Amino acid sequence: MKASIAVFKPSGYNDCTKIVDLLRDKTPVIMNLELIDDASAIKILDFLTGALFALNGGMDAITQDCFFLYPDSIEIKRFPGK
């Protein structure tokens, strides 16, 4: 079975539950917030931070507007950068 990663561009705060459903199903998510206004982006990140805490998952910033959200079934290997 192939592993999958969801790519999600939320259109607003109401899309948070869809992302949490994916994470609950052990599907990692790349989330792009570049089209979201700052106030909504903060609400989305706050909500998902709480959900990830409850699910024992994690989140890493890829860019200022793009984030990798992962469930507890994913192991992140970190390598030192320059």
C-alpha positions in Angstrom: 0.0 0.0 0.0 1.3 3.4 -1.0 1.6 6.2 1.6 -0.3 9.4 0.8 0.0 13.0 1.8 -2.9 15.5 1.4 -2.2 18.9 -0.1 -4.8 21.4 1.3 -5.4 25.1 0.5 -8.1 26.1 3.0 -10.5 28.8 1.9 -11.3 29.7 5.5 -11.5 28.7 9.1 -14.4 26.3 8.3 -12.0 24.0 6.5 -10.1 23.2 9.7 -12.3 20.2 10.5 -11.5 18.6 7.1 -7.8 18.8 8.0 -8.3 17.4 11.4 -10.3 14.5 9.9 -7.3 13.7 7.6 -4.9 13.8 10.6 -7.2 11.6 12.6 -7.1 9.1 9.7 -3.2 9.2 10.0 -2.8 11.2 6.7 -0.1 13.9 6.8 -1.1 17.3 5.3 0.8 20.0 3.5 -1.3 23.1 4.1 -0.9 26.3 2.0 -2.2 29.5 3.6 -0.9 32.0 1.0 -4.4 33.0 -0.1 -5.8 33.4 3.4 -5.8 36.8 5.2 -3.6 37.1 8.2 -6.4 37.1 10.8 -7.9 33.9 9.4 -4.5 32.3 9.1 -3.8 32.9 12.8 -7.2 31.4 13.7 -6.5 28.3 11.5 -3.0 27.8 12.9 -4.3 28.2 16.5 -7.1 25.7 16.0 -4.8 23.1 14.3 -2.1 23.6 16.9 -4.6 22.5 19.6 -5.9 19.6 17.5 -2.3 18.4 16.8 -1.6 18.6 20.5 -4.7 16.5 21.3 -3.7 14.0 18.6 0.0 13.9 19.6 0.9 15.1 16.1 3.2 17.9 15.0 3.6 20.8 12.6 6.6 22.2 10.8 6.8 25.4 8.8 8.0 24.8 5.2 7.7 28.5 4.3 6.0 31.5 5.9 2.6 30.4 4.5 3.1 26.6 4.0 3.1 24.0 6.8 3.6 20.3 7.1 1.1 18.8 9.6 1.6 15.2 10.6 0.0 12.6 12.9 1.8 10.6 15.6 2.4 7.8 13.1 4.9 9.8 11.2 8.5 10.0 12.3 10.4 13.2 11.3 14.1 12.8 10.9 15.9 16.1 11.2 19.3 16.8 9.7 21.5 19.7 10.6 21.5 22.5 8.0 24.1 25.0 7.1 
